[in-house]
Amino acid sequence: MDVARLCHGLLLMLSCWGTAAATAVPGCKIRITAKGLELVKQEGLRFVEQELQNITLRDLHGKEGHFHYNISNYDVGSINTSAEGVNIHTVLELSKDGAGRLKISNLRCNASIARMHAGFSGTLRKVYQFLGTFITTGMRYLLNQQICPVLNHAGLVLLNSVLDTVPVRTQMDEHIGIDYSLLRDPIVSADALDMDFKGTFFPLEDSNETLPNRGTELHIQESERMVYLAVSEHFFDSALFAYYQAGVLSMELAGAQVPKDVEVLLRATFFGSILMMKPSVVDAPLMLTLKVSAPPRCVIKASGTFVLVTATLDLFLAPLEEPLIQLSSMTMESQLSAKVALHKKALQMLLDLRRFRIYSNQSALESLALIPLQGPLKTLLQLSVVPIINERTKKGVQVPLPEGMDFTKEVVTNHQGYLTIGADLHFSKGLKEVIEKYRTATRS
């Protein structure tokens, strides 16, 4: 065996794999701009202040001249202290963990207090005032020792518990789930934080059956809002593909579910075929089955967002306690306009049928006979089928933000192949509140 050639081959494979991983295209991207980072920083400082208030000093003891002192929590009185020259410098390092979740991977801290002043009360006030310089020096030393450990715990443990609330690979409904894992470490600059997410849906029965992302790179040029979410055609295509693979893109309308005017037209169109059947089935109820024949596609242009669907529409007579009798099989091609909106953290899509045509799968002559049905069947789909789809999608898709953080003042802009949603950020819950909620849940 040529060991050198084998090693060269392995290195080449690793190099190719690394290149492919580095160039993976995100299905969605989030950019937090300078305005958003400032809001996050202010909320973080508020949380840090709350944590620093929990610092307690252990007993102080020492000797100065003939005096021995020992200050502990059994002394009567109080000490009012103030500090000058407080300097706390922290640097957070963000990365993705093994599960693709955003994490604070490291926190560097440097803290110092230049001077402290103390005012004493209680039975030993005069003694403490005499020893004040030595006591405040001891306090300053103890505080300097505790600040960075408190901040390290706040960042690496408590704030990471908030990041644990960001969905990574989660179930959408009983049919599909979504993968929001980070493709790479976040990119942090002076005026933005960029995060690239896989943004791919999958059927729950086979999570490996996903649609490859062959889309283009997502570019966010805007900076006026606190945050921007970019969503590609692949994001929506993979959801439609996952539903198709799950076998749920089908519908059945039978009997009274078929509007009377549509039923009359259908019976008139296929009158000759029905007339040739035995009398016992001529007046049987109609049944329409609608089944998507290929994964629908989403097209995003500057002019709007559209969903293209090709489906098979089969028409039957459904006599009671007898087998179905097929009257026709038609191909239906439709274009639906899609209105995309973001409410709080839910990305929603509202569909509206725009273009529609049907043709027979059996003969060109029957296709001509179907022309009068175009309008009534389009109305049937618009009034009966589209509302059902919109009801199912009303819940929307949760965007990967931590709990307690929501979007406000959303605005949608279409581009070629993707759309961006600009919004401001709002903390509906403080960091402390979210942490305490999950800490309580863990204990219980």
Secondary structure, DSSP 8 states (H G I E B T S, - for coil): --HHHHHHHHHHHHHHHHHHHHT---SEEEEEEHHHHHHHHHHHHHHHHHHHTT-----EEEEETTEEEEE-TTSSS-EEEEEEEEEEEEEEEEEE-TTS-EEEEEEEEEEEEEEEEEEE-STTHHHHHHTHHHHHHHHHHHHHHHHHHHHHHIIIIIIHHHHTTS-SEEE-SSSEEEE--BSS--EE-SSEEEEEE--EEEETT-TT---------------SSSEEEEEEHHHHHHHHHHHHHTT--EEEEEGGGS-HHHHHHHHHHTHHHHHTS-HHHHT--EEEEEEE-S--EEEEETTEEEEEEEEEEEEEE--TTS--EEEEEEEEEEEEEEEEEEETTEEEEEEEEEEEEEEESS-HHHHHHTGGGHHHHHHHIIIIIHHHHHHHHTT-EE-S--TTEEEEEEEEEE-SSEEEEEEEEEESS-HHHHHHHHHHHHH-
